[in-house]
């Protein structure tokens, strides 16, 4: 039986003879049902007309995306450390080219995903590398559409990973103080530290600034108190660079300041 994929958000579901009745993630106000109604596909169908693209962004992280773009354009980053590699985020498409590229860089030891919009085909990615653990915050347990023993639900505000990486519960984009996590990578940016923020801390076109939204496709802003909570969550971590889901990078920030009251955007950094 196929594992159906939601064509709008890219989430994979348990095996079934028929597509699910609906996609709970797309029914949520932070996402949407496509104008043509609920559409489904499968991984085999996706592989027939899509392929992965691998891009070296700087020494250490490698970006993995799909071409043409699928669902909400998810992309993942392979973070390489001496203790093993971690896949930050996931995407619906996984093919031999992506698997070979990761194996050529030392394989995969763990997966960590910020929030449900990136769960996609996370189980397929884990199984392709021997069932490596997938780290999700426990507050997002109800959004997992395809349960699997590889999933490790962590609790609290931070969680250490291999290679000095730290998962940070940032809050904001999802309920329960979001429980989406940023990843702090201290060895990145030539030892100055990198914050992998996904779309929890979104780097805008003017790279001096970050933006924070409750829903990006529906343009629902995040309130100021939630923005301040995100700033407080990452404040203890020294970093010289932040990256977004689009691959954009925040220019080095020399001061630590969050958005002023009433604002949905701001710069956050840590004085070095």
N, C-alpha and C positions, 0 to 999 in steps of 0.2 A: 504493500500500500504506500502511496506517496505521502510525503510530508509537504502539505500545501504551504505556499508562501503568500502572504498578503502583498498584492502588487503595489499598494499605496505606501505602506510603511516598511515592508520587507521582512516582517516577522514570520518565522517558521513555526508551524504547529505540529502536534503529534500526528502519527500516521492515521489515515482514514480513507475509506472508499470514496467519500464525497467531500467537497470543501466544507469547512466550518460554516455555520450559519452567519457569523459575523466576526469581525476582528475587534476585540475589546479595546485595543490600543488606539485604533482609528476612531472608535466611538467616543473616546475621551475628548474633552474640549481643547486639549493641547494639540490634537492631531485633527484629521478630517477624513471623511469618506470621499473618494474621487467623484468627479462630476458624472462619470458613467456608472456610478454605483460600486458596490463591493466587487473587486476583481481579484482573481487568484491565479497563481502560476505554480510551477514546481522548479526545483533546482535543475533538473535535466532540461526543462524548457528554457530556463535562464541561460544555461551554458551554451545552448544552441545559437544564440545571437548576442552574447555578451562575453567579455573576457576581462581578466584582472589586469591592472596596470601597476607596476612597481616603480617607485620613485625614491631615490636617495635624497633626503632633505638636508642632512648634515651628518657628520660622523656620529653614529649611534642609532638614530631612528630611521626607519624606512617606511614610507607611506605606501599603503595598499588601497586601491580603489577599483571601481568597475567602469568599463567603457562599452557601450554608452552608459550614461548614468542610469541607475535604477533606484526605485523607491524614493527616499529622501536624500539620496546621494551620500550614503554613509561611506566613511573611509576609516581605515585602521592604521595604527602605527606600531611597527615592530621596534621595541626598545631593546638594544643589545647590551648585556652586562657580562662581566667575567663569570658570574654565578649562574648564568642562564638567561634566555630571552623571554620577554613578556610581550604579548599582543595586547595593546591598549585599544579598546573598542573592537567592533566586529562588523562585518557586512554580509549581505545575503549570499553573494556569489563567492564560492570557493572552487578553484580549479587546479589542475596539475601545475600550471605555471606558478601560481602563488605558493603551493606546497613546496615545489622545488626551490623557489627563491628563498623561502624561510629555512629549509634544510641546508641550503648552501651557506647560510649565515649562522649556522649552529643549532638549528631546530627551535623548538618551543618548549618552555618549561611551565608557563602559566598564561592565563588570559584574565584581564580585568576590564570591566565595562561600566561606563558611567551611569547609564540609565536606560529604561526600557526601549527607547527609540533606536537603540543600538544592539539589542539582543539578537535580532535578525537570525542568522544561521550559526549562532555561537556553539551549538552542540556539534554541528558538522566540523567546525574548526577544531574543537577539542578532540573529537574522535580521530581526525586526520593525523594527530600527533600523539596517539596512544592514550587518549582520555585525560589530558592535562587538566588541572583544576581551573574552574572559572570563578572568579571572585566577584560577588555581587553583595550589596548591602542588604541586610535582612528586611529592611523596611520596604523593599521592592519585591518581596517574595510573591505577592499576589499578581504581579505583572508578568511573571514567567509563564509563557504559553506552552513551552515544551520542557517539562521537568526532566532532570537527568541527575544521576549520582555524581557527575563531575562538578556540579554547582556547589560552591562553598559560600554560604551566607555568613558575612561577618557583621559584627555589631560594634557600637561605639562611634567615636569620632575619627579615629585613624586606625590604620591597619598596615603593619609592615609587610613588604614583599621582598623577594630576593633581590640581590644586587643593590641594596640601599634604597630601593623605591618605596614610597609610602602612599597608600590610598588615603584620601582626605574626604570626609563627608562634608560636602559644601552646602547642600540645601539649595532651595530656590526653584528649580525647574520642575520638580516633582514633589508630591505630598510627603508628609513626614519629614519636614526639613529637607526634602528632595531625596536624600540618601544617594544622590548621584555623587560620584567621587571624582575628584581630580587626582592626578598622579604627580607627586613631586619626585623629580629625577635629579639628585644632587650632582651626578657626574656629567650632566649635560651642559652644553654651552661652555665647553672646555673647563669644566669644574665649577662654573659659576651657578649652576642649577637651572633646571627648566621645569615649568609648570605645564602639564598637559591638561588643558581644561575642557576639551570637547566643545560643546555649545553651552556649558554651564557658565564659563567665563569666555565670552565670545569676542575674539579680536576683530574689530571693525576695519574698514578700509584705511582710515587714518590710524595708523598702528600705535599711536600714543594712548589709545583708549580701548577699554573693554565695554561690552554691552551685556545686559542681563534681561532675559525675557522669560515670562511664564509659558508663552506659546509663540514660537517663531512664525509658523505659517499663518496663524490667525492674529498675529500682532497684538498679543495680550501682554502688557508690560508687567514686570516684576516690581513689587512694592519696595520702598526704600529700606524698610527694616530687614527684608530678606537679602537685599544687596549688602547691607552692613554685616549680616551674618556670614555671608560668603567671604567678605573681606577679612573678618575675624578668624575664619577657619584656615585661611592660607597665610595669615600674617606671620605665624611662627616660622615659616619656611623661607629660607633665602633662595632667591632665584633671579636670574638676569634676563630671562626670556619666558614668554608664555606662548603657547601655540593653540590654535583653534581647529575645529573640525575641517575648515576649508584649507588648512595649511598655512594661513596667515600667521605672522608672528608679531607679538607685541614688542615694540622698541624697548630697549633697556630702561627700566624705571628706577629712578634714584630716590624717590620719596614714597612713603607709605601713606596713602590716603584713599578713602572710599568715596563713593558718590555722595554729594550733599543731600540732605533731606528733600524728598519730593522728586529726586532724579532717578532715572533708571539706567544711567551709564556712569562710568567713572574709571579711574585708573587705580590699580592696586599694585603695590610693589613692596619691596623691603629694602631699606637703606643698607647699603653694603659698606 
